[in-house]
Amino acid sequence: MSQEEVIVGIDLGTTNSLVGVVESGFPIILADENGKRLCPSVVHYAESGKITVGEEARRQQILQPDRTVSSVKRLIGQTADSLPKSGHGDHSSPVEADDHGRLSLQLAGGLTQNPAEVSSQILKHLKKVAEDALETEVNRAVITVPAYFNNRQREETRKAGEMAGFTVERIINEPTAAALAYGLENLDEAETVAVYDLGGGTFDLSVLKMQEGLFEVIATAGDTRLGGDDIDLELANFLLLKMEISGDSVNRANSPALLALAREAKEALSREESFEVRLPFFAEGKSYETTVTREELDGVIGPIIEKTRNLCVRAFAEAENKGVSEIDHLILVGGSTRIPLVRELLEKWFGLEPNLSQHPDEAIALGAAVQAGILCGRIRQVVLLDVTPLSLGIETFGGLMNIIIPRNSTIPAKAGELFTNAVANQKSTVIRVLQGEREMARDNWNLGEIEVPFQPGQKGSARVGVQFAIDQNGILEVLTRDTATGEDHILEIRDSAVDVEDTEVEKMVSESIDYAFDDMNERIWTEATMKSRELLPAVETALEQVGELLAAEETKSISDAAERVRQLLENSEEKDAVRLKKANAELDEATQTLAATLVDLAFSQSLEE
Amino acid sequence: MSSSFEILELPVRLVVDPDSVESAWREKAKSEHPDAESNSEGSAENFSADLNRARQILLDPALRLEHWLQVHEVENTRTSSLDEDTMSLFSLIGDAISAADAAIEKQKSATTALGKAVNASEAIKAQLGIQKQLGSIRTTIESAVDSFNELENSAAEQIFSQAVKTLAKLRFLKKWEAECQKRLLDLIAL
């Protein structure tokens, strides 16, 4: 194998990126000139036009937030109408959309960059790291993406690779890559594993069967907007509240420092029980400090981790449907799995001791290197069969989604559909292509439109077969076959126009970091009152049904806690958000036995029937 | 175009052993995969997709029956009426699904442990209802699959009318199974 044919494996992460290669049959991560293997996925655009990537760019983010981009992966392949409705401070720069909803980041000095361009800078940097380390030109790469990435997100990632000067040999899924890294060490075992991948910005769970070098993905589930970034933001909000800083005083200039502090606290609390946070000269030049404990961190991030549970349950249930009932190992990867609460909850939920044999930051890049090694012949006897994470379909009459290739189908996959003319001499029909699991077309990802051409003729006479094919990269290609000549033509998938004047879309697009820290007191008050309004009637119903099964003092403590909530809620002029939240928590605590008794009763009643 | 049976080198039989489909697929997937060493050219991607599709067809009773009819060049009309038993099953399924949707809606809006507990009884009942219907659907599918042997015997005499009817029935059952399965997943993951 000559050196010029080398293929590198790249983990293009939300927070950090890495590049690896197979040497003498084993995957390794390549280090930069400073010996660093982890490259922060941050890009800085200096006034001079100089672009820096990595650690140096991360330092610049504190100094020049309006010239720096981080977590761009959360924007890649997104359109104005696919961004979440509420602001989550994903990106450090304001975003604008064109009339197709395509996004671009607005930097200082009128500089505009789209997400793929920013990503390509990170990839260019990694290309150089690899070339310096290997002392040869590197032109081919395997790049990883979250398993739950849709077609558009995959295509944009591939485009970023091409802009960086790579031939992108394969796009592979991150949890699958991690399983390859794990499986290469355990080639002789026949086993079923689940990979739990909680990274900086995304979450995936994949179930795989491995035997005799065949790696077959059975089911996958995920969320492309769930990860360490969300934890940092929640913790930052908690710190503001604890140090009594108004959300209004957070702006684009000082939010990077706040988020950096939250990240530091999160990382420290993975090792220690408490951490001193200091925020010098923050709002109006004042300095703040407080102590945050691991228990407080757990309270803040619990609901975020809880979200991964449902996705796991789904993937396990789907795997079971496909004949997989037993998981031998639950492998953890991704930086956020260092958090002790994640490990504790997983063990509690699934009764499986988490397998920590893989390096949380490096496993995915190592797996990408393994896949690169397979493609250039450096690794033999290993074959990977992945699945498509989302159902592919088309919009049919009445705005419904008609599934053509169901999710979790092994890729490459293809399926055909026959189209006919609805009126005489119709020239063509336009089909909207969708990805997702929702019944209504509008609730799914809109991949764009294809135009199917017809031969002139009477109604119903034209018959055109259209083939939808998902390739090894999970990327869609649409072909039509001319029945006369038997020739295939690729149909272009065009972006559909979106109405960016729409106020809802406008709101999403103008979303910036400021938005995420909007008046905290107001947000907590709203959330707390909703919770109170749910709890108070629930207490009444529950006491009515099973009150007599509880001890008298228990009933009294519940009634007292409920009364405190009711009083705070009625006294709504003051809007004492913190006290209401605390009273809710106490009522929650006081009603634990009551809730458990109710659930037990429901179960035993269902058994009797 | 080759039939799914030909692709996996299996006999054209309506009665198949899933394990033999799986192992035939696995063997071929390994040797014919675009990344496999015996296949250094990327041109095998199309065959790989055909292979995956063939496995999917042969493992799914409705798809298999449809494909088998195609191989026998039987015109398959999509307008076959359903028998009474299947129709009455359908109305039971409809009830179970609407009960499940109501329970899912309620549980999704509850954010506290007590709020969820108050709805628990309804959610459990809905789940049991769906499981019961899923059970009936699967039993009905199984008995349809059990009749495949007879369908094959009739085919020897070029009689396919029962096969066409069975296909229509299996298509409905499969759709309902997917609907119930979706609700069950939602109810489990509440």
Interface residues (C-beta under 8 A of the other chain):
Chain A: E212 G213 L214 R309 N310 V313 R314 A317 E318 N321 I374 L375 G377 R380 Q381 V383 L384 L385 S409 T410 I411 P412 A413 K414 A415 A469 D471 Q472 M530 K531 E534 L535 A538 V539 T541 A542 D588 T591 Q592 L594 A595 A596 L598 V599 L601 A602 F603 Q605 S606 E609
Chain B: R26 A29 K30 H33 P34 D35 A36 E37 S40 E45 N46 S48 A49 D50 N52 R53 R55 Q56 A110 T111 T112 A113 L114 G115 K116 A117 V118 A120 S121 I124 K125 L128 Q181 L184 L185 I188 A189
